Amino acid sequence: TPCVLQAIFNTLNIETNTGTALTVDGARIEISGQGAFNVRGKKYGVWATNGAEVTVTNVTAEDPDDIHNEGVGFGIYANKGARVTVLGNVNAKTGAHAEHDGTQIIINGKIFQGEDATEWHPASNLILTASGIISTPTACLRLAR
């Protein structure tokens, strides 16, 4: 049974100044109604794993202290067959990161501010759909090992 967020109020925000805003491990989170579900983390906005299914409105991950480029500031980090849908925008150093077969990330808005808009580990069945504009000062897509 999925966790369904019924939009009783206009907006639900999850924000943290440390770590990850939303971690979903093997569960499903859906949005129901007209409201927004926004997540803002320092190192990760959404971390989805083990077949998790997650829908959010907007994602932000900001870590201004990452001066040594230690791999933080991921809007979406998905692996092991997780599926993440962002109805709006992603704002992060790395907009989306995916690993393993069956992992899927759909972004219906824009990916912006990042050095690397997306980062994908090579696999036979990874899907990225970005319907909006990808705005980044360097690479639009980087395949990582």
Summary of the structure (lengths in Angstrom):
residues: 145
radius of gyration: 14.0
end to end distance: 34.6
largest distance: 42.7
contacts: 512
relative contact order: 0.15
helix: 0%
strand: 54%
